[in-house]
Amino acid sequence: MKFRTVKNGYDPEEVESYVNRIREVYDETLVSQRDRIFSLKDELVKAENELAEYRARKSQISEAIESALSKAEEIERLTRKKIAKELASLRKFHKRWVEYFARLIKQYPLDETLQSAGEADKAISAILGEAEATPTADFKSENFNPVEMIENHLASESVDEQFDYDAALHPEENLEQILKDLGVFFEDK
């Protein structure tokens, strides 16, 4: 801007007017900058609060993941223990079944029912991965004495280990489902 020259320098009114306009612009700029600073401070506080919240969530998520992994390991350990227990029980049952089936074959002629039981035993042996299976030779019983059989059976039973043939022949649980639950039997799809 150019000022007019008057008797002792520049025109004081023009200079005063110019200075007032500059002061107004300066004041407006100062107010605008101050508002911008307060706005930025508010944004900074919000951003810091969000960051603190994200850090807290990160901590919670990390703890949840660690807890889940710990639970998964515990479940896996208990499952392995349960599987081992069930397999041991199934092997014990299978061993007794083999002994019982062998006695049946010795005392009764081999018919279709006993043959199908022998096939079931082979399937159980295959699932358990055991070589022990029931004998399949055709034994002929020459002297059939049911009273003697029952007495022999009762004499062979130990007091500690009673084998419930009725429960074995008519289990409350489905053996196929138990084997599926244990992961040792898979359906063909």
SULWO-V802142 format. One record per pair of residues at least 4 apart in sequence whose ideal C-beta (glycine too) atoms are under 6 Angstrom apart, sorted by the first residue. I is the first residue (numbers start at 1). J is the second residue. D is the distance in Angstrom with one decimal. If there is no record, write none. Layout:
I J D
I J D
This chain:
3 10 3.9
3 11 5.8
3 14 5.1
4 11 4.7
6 11 5.0
10 15 5.3
12 16 5.9
75 79 6.0
83 182 5.2
86 182 5.5
94 124 5.5
96 163 5.3
97 101 5.9
98 134 5.0
101 134 4.1
102 134 5.9
102 135 5.4
104 108 5.6
105 139 5.0
106 139 5.0
107 141 5.0
110 114 5.3
110 138 4.7
118 134 5.5
118 136 5.4
121 133 5.9
121 134 4.7
122 133 5.6
125 130 5.2
125 133 4.5
127 184 5.7
165 169 6.0
173 178 5.6
179 184 5.2
179 185 3.5
180 185 5.3
